[in-house]
Amino acid sequence: MRYSNDMQPVITLTSGPVNAYPDVLRGLGRVVLYDYDPAFQLFYEELVAKTQKVMGLSTRPLIMQGEPVLGLEAAAASLIATEDTVLNLASGVYGKGFGYWAARYTGNELHEIEVPYNEAIDPQAVAEMLRQHPEISVVCACHHDTPSGTINPINEIGAIVAEHGAYLIVDAVSSFGGMQTSPDACKADLYVTGPNKCLGAPPGLTMVGVSDRAWTKMKANERAPRASMLSILDWENAWSHKEPFPFTPSVAELNGYDVALDLYLEEGPENVWARHDLTARATRAGIKAMGLELWAADETIASPTTTTIRTPDGLDEQAIRDEARARYGVVFSSGRGETAGKLTRIGHMGPTAQPIYAIAGLTAYAGALNALGRKVDAGAGLAAAMAVIDAAN
Ligand SMILES: *Cc1c(COP(=O)(O)O)cnc(C)c1O
């Protein structure tokens, strides 16, 4: 049989947005409270406290009412002042993209370290750049550049930036919740993440960890947005029921997000990270055993939340995804920008970070290749993936 495009997919194995946990979907169905109702204000206060616990923060985080691009753009607009000199780190499409925002807000030339999009940033190159340019005052980094499926050594980079004394903005949207990472561990001043990747909730919110000195800097920045959808400052006191919200919060999204945090805490973060890691390792083992190539130049930088497969020579990447969907009802992600056409992504995020989805993903990917005439040994791939899964039990 073939699944047509007007049918819902059977399994969505994308790298965000991802299918939400069933309990989260039920949470979205809770009553939509009036934002000035004391019950809602209490709920919001508790939700901020729960977010703080989940993010391992010593300061109170912020919840912004829009999917994470809102938080990322707001971070650039709020923290980067005209007099700042910015170093942007680009190992992929998101890292590169942040540089365009940074360039908009700094009055100085933007410095950038850019590596091929299948490699990671070398912390020593960051140290060298900071030595050459002592005036650099803000550094921007993407932890997991999702369209590449590669991880940057963010804690090492953070330590170097902290030693230099610059502020650090981190995009951790697609790593947080799926692996061990926290704002304090990488010494981030603004640490931006969201519920719609590894926490298994729908897109619609951003969580931002803010250091004390980042608050001070943003308040001193005359051009930091205020009375604006892009404002971080407007939300500083929104956690407290004593202050009104700057505008109506996304009540239903917050309801779903609350359940996602409960699930994460109940399962235990270590257990959640472990099944992301296991699913990714099983997938990588299967890809290699079928004689295919991982996109990441080195497996040590391959993401535990997304596996990227280099498009085999002579094949059209979109045709692979189309075939996987039509034959198996399985949806994968493409590359983006620079990586579009060059790779296919199998996401392991939230509910799909389960070893059985490694088997499903490999089957659909191999089946698509075989259908397109690029013969691979699917059995060898599945056996390799199962060996990884079995070894973990
Ligand atoms: C998903 C994601 C975002 C949010 O951006 P969208 O493309 O709108 O989903 C930001 N940064 C990274 C690294 C992401 O993976």
The ligand as an ORCA input file, in Angstrom:
! r2SCAN-3c Opt
* xyz 0 1
  C      14.105     24.242     16.290
  C      15.211     25.159     16.561
  C      14.986     26.512     16.766
  C      13.618     27.104     16.646
  O      13.464     27.436     15.334
  P      12.393     26.927     14.290
  O      13.182     26.725     13.037
  O      11.400     27.965     14.144
  O      11.805     25.640     14.810
  C      16.078     27.311     17.048
  N      17.323     26.803     17.146
  C      17.590     25.507     16.961
  C      18.984     25.002     17.103
  C      16.535     24.640     16.672
  O      16.769     23.333     16.484
*
